[in-house]
Amino acid sequence: MNTLKNIETTHKVAYIRFIDDYLIISVDGKEYKIIIDAASPKLAQATEVERNDFEISPGGYGIHWRLLDEDLSINGLIRDALNE
């Protein structure tokens, strides 16, 4: 049984970029800019290779950085962007 077909999509993430001290993420057609340090101290200290090794969850609810063992929710990142 393929369980991925049963996962409800929460968000559609088009891209994630790191520019200077910011994480830039496009979610549901909108772009958000978050200070990396505010989002995650692990990401703030990470190398470019570590930052760019991520997976977006199949349902679009979170991002996992395998090399950092770090998980962030899309809703949390959007909230952080709107509060800056």
HELIX and SHEET records of a PDB file:
HELIX    1   1 THR A    3  ASN A    6  5                                   4    
HELIX    2   2 ILE A   36  ALA A   39  1                                   4    
HELIX    3   3 PRO A   41  GLN A   45  1                                   5    
HELIX    4   4 GLU A   48  ARG A   51  1                                   4    
HELIX    5   5 ILE A   74  ASN A   83  1                                  10    
SHEET    1   A 3 VAL A  13  ILE A  19  0                                        
SHEET    2   A 3 TYR A  22  VAL A  27 -1                                        
SHEET    3   A 3 LYS A  30  ILE A  35 -1                                        
SHEET    1   B 3 PHE A  54  ILE A  56  0                                        
SHEET    2   B 3 GLY A  62  TRP A  65 -1                                        
SHEET    3   B 3 GLU A  70  SER A  73 -1                                        
END                                                                             
